[in-house]
Amino acid sequence: MKNQIRELRKERKLSQEELARAVGTTRQTITSIEIGKYTASLTLAYKIARYFRLTIEEVFDFSEMEE
């Protein structure tokens, strides 16, 4: 699933480690989500979106999901 996490982090000069600590996960998980290797759980997606003060839809691209 595509997402805006890398761009949002770069805009705020935030490392993967800092974001991971802020949302209660590991740097490896953030890396995997950013490259599309792992899909965040709903809880983690919510925490990430909330951290950036955005909606989940503003951070994650659901357009490629099958209905």
Predicted model as a PDB file, atoms N, CA, C, CB and O in Angstrom, pLDDT in the B-factor column:
MODEL        1                                                                  
ATOM      1  N   MET A   1       0.840  -1.179   0.000  1.00 85.00           N  
ATOM      2  CA  MET A   1       0.000   0.000   0.000  1.00 85.00           C  
ATOM      3  C   MET A   1       0.884   1.241   0.000  1.00 85.00           C  
ATOM      4  CB  MET A   1      -0.955  -0.001   1.215  1.00 85.00           C  
ATOM      5  O   MET A   1       1.821   1.353   0.790  1.00 85.00           O  
ATOM      6  N   LYS A   2       0.576   2.153  -0.883  1.00 93.00           N  
ATOM      7  CA  LYS A   2       1.349   3.396  -0.953  1.00 93.00           C  
ATOM      8  C   LYS A   2       0.986   4.287   0.232  1.00 93.00           C  
ATOM      9  CB  LYS A   2       1.090   4.140  -2.297  1.00 93.00           C  
ATOM     10  O   LYS A   2      -0.119   4.224   0.772  1.00 93.00           O  
ATOM     11  N   ASN A   3       1.949   5.112   0.616  1.00 96.00           N  
ATOM     12  CA  ASN A   3       1.706   6.027   1.732  1.00 96.00           C  
ATOM     13  C   ASN A   3       2.619   7.242   1.604  1.00 96.00           C  
ATOM     14  CB  ASN A   3       1.933   5.315   3.094  1.00 96.00           C  
ATOM     15  O   ASN A   3       3.524   7.280   0.771  1.00 96.00           O  
ATOM     16  N   GLN A   4       2.359   8.213   2.438  1.00 97.00           N  
ATOM     17  CA  GLN A   4       3.107   9.479   2.430  1.00 97.00           C  
ATOM     18  C   GLN A   4       4.068   9.608   3.615  1.00 97.00           C  
ATOM     19  CB  GLN A   4       2.139  10.648   2.436  1.00 97.00           C  
ATOM     20  O   GLN A   4       4.568  10.699   3.891  1.00 97.00           O  
ATOM     21  N   ILE A   5       4.321   8.522   4.301  1.00 98.00           N  
ATOM     22  CA  ILE A   5       5.100   8.598   5.542  1.00 98.00           C  
ATOM     23  C   ILE A   5       6.500   9.166   5.315  1.00 98.00           C  
ATOM     24  CB  ILE A   5       5.205   7.220   6.173  1.00 98.00           C  
ATOM     25  O   ILE A   5       6.928  10.060   6.045  1.00 98.00           O  
ATOM     26  N   ARG A   6       7.205   8.665   4.327  1.00 97.00           N  
ATOM     27  CA  ARG A   6       8.570   9.157   4.082  1.00 97.00           C  
ATOM     28  C   ARG A   6       8.568  10.663   3.825  1.00 97.00           C  
ATOM     29  CB  ARG A   6       9.205   8.417   2.883  1.00 97.00           C  
ATOM     30  O   ARG A   6       9.381  11.395   4.391  1.00 97.00           O  
ATOM     31  N   GLU A   7       7.646  11.125   2.966  1.00 98.00           N  
ATOM     32  CA  GLU A   7       7.564  12.553   2.652  1.00 98.00           C  
ATOM     33  C   GLU A   7       7.215  13.378   3.887  1.00 98.00           C  
ATOM     34  CB  GLU A   7       6.528  12.796   1.556  1.00 98.00           C  
ATOM     35  O   GLU A   7       7.784  14.447   4.108  1.00 98.00           O  
ATOM     36  N   LEU A   8       6.283  12.878   4.687  1.00 98.00           N  
ATOM     37  CA  LEU A   8       5.886  13.595   5.907  1.00 98.00           C  
ATOM     38  C   LEU A   8       7.056  13.671   6.891  1.00 98.00           C  
ATOM     39  CB  LEU A   8       4.671  12.903   6.573  1.00 98.00           C  
ATOM     40  O   LEU A   8       7.270  14.701   7.530  1.00 98.00           O  
ATOM     41  N   ARG A   9       7.801  12.586   7.008  1.00 97.00           N  
ATOM     42  CA  ARG A   9       8.968  12.587   7.898  1.00 97.00           C  
ATOM     43  C   ARG A   9      10.020  13.580   7.429  1.00 97.00           C  
ATOM     44  CB  ARG A   9       9.579  11.186   7.983  1.00 97.00           C  
ATOM     45  O   ARG A   9      10.567  14.344   8.223  1.00 97.00           O  
ATOM     46  N   LYS A  10      10.296  13.560   6.124  1.00 97.00           N  
ATOM     47  CA  LYS A  10      11.327  14.451   5.566  1.00 97.00           C  
ATOM     48  C   LYS A  10      10.945  15.917   5.765  1.00 97.00           C  
ATOM     49  CB  LYS A  10      11.539  14.161   4.063  1.00 97.00           C  
ATOM     50  O   LYS A  10      11.794  16.739   6.110  1.00 97.00           O  
ATOM     51  N   GLU A  11       9.672  16.244   5.549  1.00 97.00           N  
ATOM     52  CA  GLU A  11       9.208  17.628   5.742  1.00 97.00           C  
ATOM     53  C   GLU A  11       9.461  18.102   7.168  1.00 97.00           C  
ATOM     54  CB  GLU A  11       7.710  17.744   5.413  1.00 97.00           C  
ATOM     55  O   GLU A  11       9.753  19.274   7.403  1.00 97.00           O  
ATOM     56  N   ARG A  12       9.348  17.178   8.111  1.00 97.00           N  
ATOM     57  CA  ARG A  12       9.488  17.528   9.525  1.00 97.00           C  
ATOM     58  C   ARG A  12      10.872  17.199  10.082  1.00 97.00           C  
ATOM     59  CB  ARG A  12       8.436  16.809  10.335  1.00 97.00           C  
ATOM     60  O   ARG A  12      11.112  17.318  11.284  1.00 97.00           O  
ATOM     61  N   LYS A  13      11.796  16.777   9.178  1.00 97.00           N  
ATOM     62  CA  LYS A  13      13.160  16.426   9.586  1.00 97.00           C  
ATOM     63  C   LYS A  13      13.150  15.405  10.729  1.00 97.00           C  
ATOM     64  CB  LYS A  13      13.932  17.688  10.012  1.00 97.00           C  
ATOM     65  O   LYS A  13      13.816  15.569  11.751  1.00 97.00           O  
ATOM     66  N   LEU A  14      12.369  14.353  10.511  1.00 98.00           N  
ATOM     67  CA  LEU A  14      12.138  13.322  11.514  1.00 98.00           C  
ATOM     68  C   LEU A  14      12.749  12.011  11.023  1.00 98.00           C  
ATOM     69  CB  LEU A  14      10.616  13.153  11.807  1.00 98.00           C  
ATOM     70  O   LEU A  14      12.543  11.624   9.873  1.00 98.00           O  
ATOM     71  N   SER A  15      13.493  11.332  11.882  1.00 98.00           N  
ATOM     72  CA  SER A  15      14.075  10.045  11.484  1.00 98.00           C  
ATOM     73  C   SER A  15      13.037   8.932  11.646  1.00 98.00           C  
ATOM     74  CB  SER A  15      15.347   9.729  12.327  1.00 98.00           C  
ATOM     75  O   SER A  15      12.022   9.107  12.320  1.00 98.00           O  
ATOM     76  N   GLN A  16      13.307   7.793  11.021  1.00 98.00           N  
ATOM     77  CA  GLN A  16      12.422   6.642  11.185  1.00 98.00           C  
ATOM     78  C   GLN A  16      12.380   6.221  12.645  1.00 98.00           C  
ATOM     79  CB  GLN A  16      12.881   5.466  10.301  1.00 98.00           C  
ATOM     80  O   GLN A  16      11.325   5.854  13.162  1.00 98.00           O  
ATOM     81  N   GLU A  17      13.519   6.275  13.303  1.00 98.00           N  
ATOM     82  CA  GLU A  17      13.611   5.902  14.713  1.00 98.00           C  
ATOM     83  C   GLU A  17      12.744   6.816  15.581  1.00 98.00           C  
ATOM     84  CB  GLU A  17      15.071   5.955  15.185  1.00 98.00           C  
ATOM     85  O   GLU A  17      12.039   6.342  16.473  1.00 98.00           O  
ATOM     86  N   GLU A  18      12.794   8.106  15.325  1.00 98.00           N  
ATOM     87  CA  GLU A  18      11.994   9.058  16.110  1.00 98.00           C  
ATOM     88  C   GLU A  18      10.496   8.812  15.913  1.00 98.00           C  
ATOM     89  CB  GLU A  18      12.347  10.509  15.717  1.00 98.00           C  
ATOM     90  O   GLU A  18       9.724   8.819  16.872  1.00 98.00           O  
ATOM     91  N   LEU A  19      10.099   8.594  14.661  1.00 98.00           N  
ATOM     92  CA  LEU A  19       8.687   8.310  14.403  1.00 98.00           C  
ATOM     93  C   LEU A  19       8.274   7.001  15.063  1.00 98.00           C  
ATOM     94  CB  LEU A  19       8.415   8.251  12.890  1.00 98.00           C  
ATOM     95  O   LEU A  19       7.211   6.916  15.678  1.00 98.00           O  
ATOM     96  N   ALA A  20       9.113   5.992  14.935  1.00 98.00           N  
ATOM     97  CA  ALA A  20       8.814   4.691  15.544  1.00 98.00           C  
ATOM     98  C   ALA A  20       8.592   4.819  17.049  1.00 98.00           C  
ATOM     99  CB  ALA A  20       9.950   3.701  15.268  1.00 98.00           C  
ATOM    100  O   ALA A  20       7.626   4.277  17.585  1.00 98.00           O  
ATOM    101  N   ARG A  21       9.480   5.531  17.724  1.00 98.00           N  
ATOM    102  CA  ARG A  21       9.331   5.735  19.171  1.00 98.00           C  
ATOM    103  C   ARG A  21       8.040   6.476  19.497  1.00 98.00           C  
ATOM    104  CB  ARG A  21      10.532   6.512  19.728  1.00 98.00           C  
ATOM    105  O   ARG A  21       7.356   6.151  20.467  1.00 98.00           O  
ATOM    106  N   ALA A  22       7.713   7.468  18.684  1.00 98.00           N  
ATOM    107  CA  ALA A  22       6.519   8.287  18.937  1.00 98.00           C  
ATOM    108  C   ALA A  22       5.222   7.488  18.799  1.00 98.00           C  
ATOM    109  CB  ALA A  22       6.490   9.471  17.982  1.00 98.00           C  
ATOM    110  O   ALA A  22       4.240   7.772  19.485  1.00 98.00           O  
ATOM    111  N   VAL A  23       5.218   6.492  17.913  1.00 98.00           N  
ATOM    112  CA  VAL A  23       3.986   5.729  17.692  1.00 98.00           C  
ATOM    113  C   VAL A  23       4.042   4.320  18.294  1.00 98.00           C  
ATOM    114  CB  VAL A  23       3.705   5.632  16.205  1.00 98.00           C  
ATOM    115  O   VAL A  23       3.109   3.536  18.119  1.00 98.00           O  
ATOM    116  N   GLY A  24       5.119   4.000  18.995  1.00 98.00           N  
ATOM    117  CA  GLY A  24       5.203   2.736  19.717  1.00 98.00           C  
ATOM    118  C   GLY A  24       5.492   1.518  18.860  1.00 98.00           C  
ATOM    119  O   GLY A  24       4.904   0.457  19.067  1.00 98.00           O  
ATOM    120  N   THR A  25       6.391   1.663  17.900  1.00 98.00           N  
ATOM    121  CA  THR A  25       6.786   0.527  17.070  1.00 98.00           C  
ATOM    122  C   THR A  25       8.288   0.581  16.839  1.00 98.00           C  
ATOM    123  CB  THR A  25       6.018   0.525  15.717  1.00 98.00           C  
ATOM    124  O   THR A  25       8.985   1.368  17.479  1.00 98.00           O  
ATOM    125  N   THR A  26       8.789  -0.243  15.934  1.00 98.00           N  
ATOM    126  CA  THR A  26      10.229  -0.278  15.667  1.00 98.00           C  
ATOM    127  C   THR A  26      10.563   0.474  14.390  1.00 98.00           C  
ATOM    128  CB  THR A  26      10.722  -1.725  15.568  1.00 98.00           C  
ATOM    129  O   THR A  26       9.702   0.708  13.543  1.00 98.00           O  
ATOM    130  N   ARG A  27      11.833   0.848  14.268  1.00 98.00           N  
ATOM    131  CA  ARG A  27      12.302   1.498  13.053  1.00 98.00           C  
ATOM    132  C   ARG A  27      12.128   0.575  11.854  1.00 98.00           C  
ATOM    133  CB  ARG A  27      13.771   1.916  13.198  1.00 98.00           C  
ATOM    134  O   ARG A  27      11.801   1.028  10.757  1.00 98.00           O  
ATOM    135  N   GLN A  28      12.345  -0.720  12.065  1.00 98.00           N  
ATOM    136  CA  GLN A  28      12.207  -1.688  10.983  1.00 98.00           C  
ATOM    137  C   GLN A  28      10.772  -1.728  10.452  1.00 98.00           C  
ATOM    138  CB  GLN A  28      12.628  -3.079  11.462  1.00 98.00           C  
ATOM    139  O   GLN A  28      10.556  -1.878   9.250  1.00 98.00           O  
ATOM    140  N   THR A  29       9.806  -1.595  11.342  1.00 98.00           N  
ATOM    141  CA  THR A  29       8.406  -1.583  10.929  1.00 98.00           C  
ATOM    142  C   THR A  29       8.120  -0.344  10.097  1.00 98.00           C  
ATOM    143  CB  THR A  29       7.474  -1.637  12.153  1.00 98.00           C  
ATOM    144  O   THR A  29       7.452  -0.432   9.067  1.00 98.00           O  
ATOM    145  N   ILE A  30       8.613   0.806  10.528  1.00 98.00           N  
ATOM    146  CA  ILE A  30       8.414   2.047   9.762  1.00 98.00           C  
ATOM    147  C   ILE A  30       9.044   1.906   8.385  1.00 98.00           C  
ATOM    148  CB  ILE A  30       9.019   3.269  10.512  1.00 98.00           C  
ATOM    149  O   ILE A  30       8.443   2.299   7.385  1.00 98.00           O  
ATOM    150  N   THR A  31      10.258   1.346   8.323  1.00 98.00           N  
ATOM    151  CA  THR A  31      10.925   1.125   7.033  1.00 98.00           C  
ATOM    152  C   THR A  31      10.064   0.248   6.132  1.00 98.00           C  
ATOM    153  CB  THR A  31      12.312   0.476   7.239  1.00 98.00           C  
ATOM    154  O   THR A  31       9.845   0.579   4.967  1.00 98.00           O  
ATOM    155  N   SER A  32       9.584  -0.853   6.658  1.00 97.00           N  
ATOM    156  CA  SER A  32       8.778  -1.787   5.872  1.00 97.00           C  
ATOM    157  C   SER A  32       7.477  -1.158   5.382  1.00 97.00           C  
ATOM    158  CB  SER A  32       8.469  -3.023   6.693  1.00 97.00           C  
ATOM    159  O   SER A  32       7.050  -1.421   4.258  1.00 97.00           O  
ATOM    160  N   ILE A  33       6.852  -0.340   6.203  1.00 97.00           N  
ATOM    161  CA  ILE A  33       5.620   0.347   5.795  1.00 97.00           C  
ATOM    162  C   ILE A  33       5.934   1.348   4.690  1.00 97.00           C  
ATOM    163  CB  ILE A  33       4.955   1.063   7.006  1.00 97.00           C  
ATOM    164  O   ILE A  33       5.211   1.427   3.697  1.00 97.00           O  
ATOM    165  N   GLU A  34       7.004   2.110   4.859  1.00 97.00           N  
ATOM    166  CA  GLU A  34       7.370   3.122   3.864  1.00 97.00           C  
ATOM    167  C   GLU A  34       7.624   2.518   2.478  1.00 97.00           C  
ATOM    168  CB  GLU A  34       8.609   3.874   4.326  1.00 97.00           C  
ATOM    169  O   GLU A  34       7.237   3.106   1.468  1.00 97.00           O  
ATOM    170  N   ILE A  35       8.263   1.362   2.426  1.00 95.00           N  
ATOM    171  CA  ILE A  35       8.584   0.763   1.126  1.00 95.00           C  
ATOM    172  C   ILE A  35       7.465  -0.145   0.612  1.00 95.00           C  
ATOM    173  CB  ILE A  35       9.880  -0.029   1.225  1.00 95.00           C  
ATOM    174  O   ILE A  35       7.583  -0.727  -0.466  1.00 95.00           O  
ATOM    175  N   GLY A  36       6.390  -0.267   1.373  1.00 91.00           N  
ATOM    176  CA  GLY A  36       5.250  -1.057   0.923  1.00 91.00           C  
ATOM    177  C   GLY A  36       5.395  -2.550   1.130  1.00 91.00           C  
ATOM    178  O   GLY A  36       4.637  -3.332   0.556  1.00 91.00           O  
ATOM    179  N   LYS A  37       6.354  -2.954   1.940  1.00 95.00           N  
ATOM    180  CA  LYS A  37       6.583  -4.372   2.214  1.00 95.00           C  
ATOM    181  C   LYS A  37       5.640  -4.883   3.306  1.00 95.00           C  
ATOM    182  CB  LYS A  37       8.044  -4.605   2.627  1.00 95.00           C  
ATOM    183  O   LYS A  37       5.403  -6.086   3.415  1.00 95.00           O  
ATOM    184  N   TYR A  38       5.116  -3.981   4.098  1.00 94.00           N  
ATOM    185  CA  TYR A  38       4.261  -4.325   5.229  1.00 94.00           C  
ATOM    186  C   TYR A  38       3.113  -3.325   5.271  1.00 94.00           C  
ATOM    187  CB  TYR A  38       5.064  -4.325   6.578  1.00 94.00           C  
ATOM    188  O   TYR A  38       3.309  -2.129   5.055  1.00 94.00           O  
ATOM    189  N   THR A  39       1.920  -3.824   5.550  1.00 92.00           N  
ATOM    190  CA  THR A  39       0.759  -2.954   5.693  1.00 92.00           C  
ATOM    191  C   THR A  39       0.519  -2.727   7.179  1.00 92.00           C  
ATOM    192  CB  THR A  39      -0.506  -3.568   5.003  1.00 92.00           C  
ATOM    193  O   THR A  39       0.422  -3.680   7.953  1.00 92.00           O  
ATOM    194  N   ALA A  40       0.427  -1.487   7.564  1.00 95.00           N  
ATOM    195  CA  ALA A  40       0.219  -1.153   8.972  1.00 95.00           C  
ATOM    196  C   ALA A  40      -1.144  -1.643   9.440  1.00 95.00           C  
ATOM    197  CB  ALA A  40       0.344   0.363   9.193  1.00 95.00           C  
ATOM    198  O   ALA A  40      -2.116  -1.632   8.686  1.00 95.00           O  
ATOM    199  N   SER A  41      -1.198  -2.070  10.689  1.00 96.00           N  
ATOM    200  CA  SER A  41      -2.484  -2.410  11.292  1.00 96.00           C  
ATOM    201  C   SER A  41      -3.310  -1.130  11.392  1.00 96.00           C  
ATOM    202  CB  SER A  41      -2.299  -3.080  12.704  1.00 96.00           C  
ATOM    203  O   SER A  41      -2.771  -0.027  11.302  1.00 96.00           O  
ATOM    204  N   LEU A  42      -4.583  -1.280  11.573  1.00 95.00           N  
ATOM    205  CA  LEU A  42      -5.449  -0.109  11.695  1.00 95.00           C  
ATOM    206  C   LEU A  42      -5.008   0.756  12.874  1.00 95.00           C  
ATOM    207  CB  LEU A  42      -6.922  -0.537  11.865  1.00 95.00           C  
ATOM    208  O   LEU A  42      -4.993   1.983  12.782  1.00 95.00           O  
ATOM    209  N   THR A  43      -4.656   0.118  13.959  1.00 97.00           N  
ATOM    210  CA  THR A  43      -4.212   0.860  15.148  1.00 97.00           C  
ATOM    211  C   THR A  43      -2.947   1.663  14.858  1.00 97.00           C  
ATOM    212  CB  THR A  43      -3.961  -0.104  16.319  1.00 97.00           C  
ATOM    213  O   THR A  43      -2.857   2.839  15.211  1.00 97.00           O  
ATOM    214  N   LEU A  44      -1.977   1.026  14.217  1.00 98.00           N  
ATOM    215  CA  LEU A  44      -0.722   1.719  13.912  1.00 98.00           C  
ATOM    216  C   LEU A  44      -0.953   2.816  12.877  1.00 98.00           C  
ATOM    217  CB  LEU A  44       0.339   0.721  13.403  1.00 98.00           C  
ATOM    218  O   LEU A  44      -0.388   3.905  12.991  1.00 98.00           O  
ATOM    219  N   ALA A  45      -1.774   2.538  11.874  1.00 97.00           N  
ATOM    220  CA  ALA A  45      -2.084   3.561  10.856  1.00 97.00           C  
ATOM    221  C   ALA A  45      -2.724   4.781  11.529  1.00 97.00           C  
ATOM    222  CB  ALA A  45      -3.039   2.982   9.754  1.00 97.00           C  
ATOM    223  O   ALA A  45      -2.408   5.920  11.187  1.00 97.00           O  
ATOM    224  N   TYR A  46      -3.606   4.540  12.470  1.00 98.00           N  
ATOM    225  CA  TYR A  46      -4.256   5.634  13.197  1.00 98.00           C  
ATOM    226  C   TYR A  46      -3.223   6.437  13.994  1.00 98.00           C  
ATOM    227  CB  TYR A  46      -5.352   5.081  14.141  1.00 98.00           C  
ATOM    228  O   TYR A  46      -3.246   7.668  13.982  1.00 98.00           O  
ATOM    229  N   LYS A  47      -2.323   5.740  14.682  1.00 98.00           N  
ATOM    230  CA  LYS A  47      -1.295   6.432  15.479  1.00 98.00           C  
ATOM    231  C   LYS A  47      -0.390   7.285  14.595  1.00 98.00           C  
ATOM    232  CB  LYS A  47      -0.449   5.416  16.264  1.00 98.00           C  
ATOM    233  O   LYS A  47      -0.044   8.411  14.951  1.00 98.00           O  
ATOM    234  N   ILE A  48      -0.009   6.740  13.440  1.00 98.00           N  
ATOM    235  CA  ILE A  48       0.860   7.485  12.522  1.00 98.00           C  
ATOM    236  C   ILE A  48       0.128   8.716  11.998  1.00 98.00           C  
ATOM    237  CB  ILE A  48       1.318   6.587  11.343  1.00 98.00           C  
ATOM    238  O   ILE A  48       0.682   9.815  12.004  1.00 98.00           O  
ATOM    239  N   ALA A  49      -1.099   8.540  11.550  1.00 98.00           N  
ATOM    240  CA  ALA A  49      -1.879   9.669  11.033  1.00 98.00           C  
ATOM    241  C   ALA A  49      -2.090  10.714  12.119  1.00 98.00           C  
ATOM    242  CB  ALA A  49      -3.237   9.188  10.489  1.00 98.00           C  
ATOM    243  O   ALA A  49      -1.948  11.911  11.873  1.00 98.00           O  
ATOM    244  N   ARG A  50      -2.424  10.267  13.298  1.00 98.00           N  
ATOM    245  CA  ARG A  50      -2.658  11.195  14.413  1.00 98.00           C  
ATOM    246  C   ARG A  50      -1.385  11.960  14.773  1.00 98.00           C  
ATOM    247  CB  ARG A  50      -3.177  10.432  15.644  1.00 98.00           C  
ATOM    248  O   ARG A  50      -1.439  13.146  15.097  1.00 98.00           O  
ATOM    249  N   TYR A  51      -0.245  11.281  14.715  1.00 98.00           N  
ATOM    250  CA  TYR A  51       1.027  11.933  14.999  1.00 98.00           C  
ATOM    251  C   TYR A  51       1.254  13.117  14.058  1.00 98.00           C  
ATOM    252  CB  TYR A  51       2.181  10.929  14.879  1.00 98.00           C  
ATOM    253  O   TYR A  51       1.715  14.178  14.478  1.00 98.00           O  
ATOM    254  N   PHE A  52       0.924  12.919  12.775  1.00 98.00           N  
ATOM    255  CA  PHE A  52       1.097  13.975  11.781  1.00 98.00           C  
ATOM    256  C   PHE A  52      -0.103  14.924  11.704  1.00 98.00           C  
ATOM    257  CB  PHE A  52       1.342  13.357  10.424  1.00 98.00           C  
ATOM    258  O   PHE A  52      -0.126  15.834  10.874  1.00 98.00           O  
ATOM    259  N   ARG A  53      -1.089  14.711  12.564  1.00 98.00           N  
ATOM    260  CA  ARG A  53      -2.318  15.520  12.603  1.00 98.00           C  
ATOM    261  C   ARG A  53      -3.053  15.479  11.254  1.00 98.00           C  
ATOM    262  CB  ARG A  53      -1.983  16.983  12.979  1.00 98.00           C  
ATOM    263  O   ARG A  53      -3.525  16.497  10.748  1.00 98.00           O  
ATOM    264  N   LEU A  54      -3.130  14.264  10.696  1.00 98.00           N  
ATOM    265  CA  LEU A  54      -3.812  14.039   9.433  1.00 98.00           C  
ATOM    266  C   LEU A  54      -4.792  12.888   9.599  1.00 98.00           C  
ATOM    267  CB  LEU A  54      -2.802  13.746   8.297  1.00 98.00           C  
ATOM    268  O   LEU A  54      -4.788  12.201  10.620  1.00 98.00           O  
ATOM    269  N   THR A  55      -5.633  12.681   8.589  1.00 97.00           N  
ATOM    270  CA  THR A  55      -6.506  11.512   8.602  1.00 97.00           C  
ATOM    271  C   THR A  55      -5.734  10.328   8.030  1.00 97.00           C  
ATOM    272  CB  THR A  55      -7.817  11.773   7.792  1.00 97.00           C  
ATOM    273  O   THR A  55      -4.719  10.509   7.358  1.00 97.00           O  
ATOM    274  N   ILE A  56      -6.211   9.136   8.294  1.00 97.00           N  
ATOM    275  CA  ILE A  56      -5.578   7.938   7.746  1.00 97.00           C  
ATOM    276  C   ILE A  56      -5.552   8.022   6.221  1.00 97.00           C  
ATOM    277  CB  ILE A  56      -6.323   6.657   8.210  1.00 97.00           C  
ATOM    278  O   ILE A  56      -4.560   7.649   5.595  1.00 97.00           O  
ATOM    279  N   GLU A  57      -6.626   8.502   5.631  1.00 95.00           N  
ATOM    280  CA  GLU A  57      -6.711   8.605   4.165  1.00 95.00           C  
ATOM    281  C   GLU A  57      -5.705   9.597   3.585  1.00 95.00           C  
ATOM    282  CB  GLU A  57      -8.116   9.013   3.755  1.00 95.00           C  
ATOM    283  O   GLU A  57      -5.307   9.468   2.427  1.00 95.00           O  
ATOM    284  N   GLU A  58      -5.297  10.577   4.371  1.00 96.00           N  
ATOM    285  CA  GLU A  58      -4.301  11.539   3.904  1.00 96.00           C  
ATOM    286  C   GLU A  58      -2.886  10.960   3.940  1.00 96.00           C  
ATOM    287  CB  GLU A  58      -4.362  12.805   4.749  1.00 96.00           C  
ATOM    288  O   GLU A  58      -1.994  11.441   3.240  1.00 96.00           O  
ATOM    289  N   VAL A  59      -2.688   9.933   4.753  1.00 97.00           N  
ATOM    290  CA  VAL A  59      -1.370   9.316   4.885  1.00 97.00           C  
ATOM    291  C   VAL A  59      -1.243   8.063   4.016  1.00 97.00           C  
ATOM    292  CB  VAL A  59      -1.099   8.965   6.347  1.00 97.00           C  
ATOM    293  O   VAL A  59      -0.203   7.823   3.404  1.00 97.00           O  
ATOM    294  N   PHE A  60      -2.312   7.273   3.971  1.00 95.00           N  
ATOM    295  CA  PHE A  60      -2.285   5.999   3.251  1.00 95.00           C  
ATOM    296  C   PHE A  60      -3.191   6.063   2.030  1.00 95.00           C  
ATOM    297  CB  PHE A  60      -2.713   4.842   4.174  1.00 95.00           C  
ATOM    298  O   PHE A  60      -4.285   6.626   2.084  1.00 95.00           O  
ATOM    299  N   ASP A  61      -2.723   5.477   0.922  1.00 91.00           N  
ATOM    300  CA  ASP A  61      -3.466   5.479  -0.342  1.00 91.00           C  
ATOM    301  C   ASP A  61      -4.212   4.151  -0.491  1.00 91.00           C  
ATOM    302  CB  ASP A  61      -2.506   5.714  -1.556  1.00 91.00           C  
ATOM    303  O   ASP A  61      -3.604   3.103  -0.709  1.00 91.00           O  
ATOM    304  N   PHE A  62      -5.522   4.216  -0.371  1.00 85.00           N  
ATOM    305  CA  PHE A  62      -6.352   3.012  -0.458  1.00 85.00           C  
ATOM    306  C   PHE A  62      -6.872   2.765  -1.873  1.00 85.00           C  
ATOM    307  CB  PHE A  62      -7.523   3.120   0.503  1.00 85.00           C  
ATOM    308  O   PHE A  62      -7.646   1.829  -2.073  1.00 85.00           O  
ATOM    309  N   SER A  63      -6.479   3.560  -2.853  1.00 83.00           N  
ATOM    310  CA  SER A  63      -7.040   3.471  -4.191  1.00 83.00           C  
ATOM    311  C   SER A  63      -6.730   2.153  -4.897  1.00 83.00           C  
ATOM    312  CB  SER A  63      -6.537   4.606  -5.015  1.00 83.00           C  
ATOM    313  O   SER A  63      -7.474   1.748  -5.791  1.00 83.00           O  
ATOM    314  N   GLU A  64      -5.668   1.490  -4.523  1.00 74.00           N  
ATOM    315  CA  GLU A  64      -5.305   0.242  -5.193  1.00 74.00           C  
ATOM    316  C   GLU A  64      -5.889  -0.992  -4.520  1.00 74.00           C  
ATOM    317  CB  GLU A  64      -3.813   0.114  -5.251  1.00 74.00           C  
ATOM    318  O   GLU A  64      -5.682  -2.108  -4.997  1.00 74.00           O  
ATOM    319  N   MET A  65      -6.612  -0.812  -3.425  1.00 67.00           N  
ATOM    320  CA  MET A  65      -7.188  -1.946  -2.713  1.00 67.00           C  
ATOM    321  C   MET A  65      -8.384  -2.483  -3.485  1.00 67.00           C  
ATOM    322  CB  MET A  65      -7.602  -1.544  -1.281  1.00 67.00           C  
ATOM    323  O   MET A  65      -9.158  -1.735  -4.082  1.00 67.00           O  
ATOM    324  N   GLU A  66      -8.507  -3.806  -3.454  1.00 60.00           N  
ATOM    325  CA  GLU A  66      -9.652  -4.432  -4.097  1.00 60.00           C  
ATOM    326  C   GLU A  66     -10.877  -4.250  -3.224  1.00 60.00           C  
ATOM    327  CB  GLU A  66      -9.390  -5.929  -4.366  1.00 60.00           C  
ATOM    328  O   GLU A  66     -10.795  -4.248  -1.996  1.00 60.00           O  
ATOM    329  N   GLU A  67     -12.009  -4.097  -3.879  1.00 56.00           N  
ATOM    330  CA  GLU A  67     -13.254  -3.926  -3.112  1.00 56.00           C  
ATOM    331  C   GLU A  67     -13.889  -5.243  -2.824  1.00 56.00           C  
ATOM    332  CB  GLU A  67     -14.235  -3.041  -3.849  1.00 56.00           C  
ATOM    333  O   GLU A  67     -14.942  -5.294  -2.189  1.00 56.00           O  
TER     334      GLU A  67                                                      
ENDMDL                                                                          
END                                                                             
